[in-house]
Amino acid sequence: MDAGVAAVVGAAIGGGLAGLTAVGTGWFALRVARLQVTSQETQAERQRRFESLRERREPRATAYADFLAAGQQAVDLLVRGHDDLPGALMTQMRVMSKLAAVVSVMGPAPVAEATTEVMIACASARARIMTNDLPGVGEFMLSADVAGPLGRFTEAARAALEDDGNHEPAVRP
């Protein structure tokens, strides 16, 4: 083999290997760039969800606290009793109904469902008082029938307020 041919073949092989290395490096750089973009998009979406929840947290907390206070007043009415307990309970339920509408709009669904449970428990207690369906329990014991759903409302509200909107692990395998 002639030295000139060997030099050309050597240069061709070297150039080919350099080209393959460049292609491999370019492919790797492109893959890393795509992963970075995906990661940045995921982080931006997570940040948007967090900001949205943060902006809704204060109005939700106010609505939840107002409904909880009204529900506790209904429980207190049942505990203390009242000359016109069915009427007083109905008045309180009207207040609670307006607050329940606000809570239902504020959401989320578990809190709205718990609100409905409280309203049903109050209506049931009032119906039992109206029909005198209190065999040996009295109005005081009906307070527990309302306090249970009110406790579940409190738990659902707390969970909604503590939710940061991030249900994905920070690092994916």
Buried (B, 14 or more C-beta within 10 A) or exposed (E): EEEEEEEEEEEEEEEEEEEEEEEEEEEEEEEEEEEEEEEEEEEEEBEEBEEEBEEBBEEBBEBBEBBBEBBBBBBEBBBEEBEEBBEBBBEBBEBBBEBBBBBBEBEBEBBBEBBBBBBEBBBBBBEBBEEEEBEEEEBEEBBBBBBEBBEBBBEBBEEBBEEEBEEEEEEEE
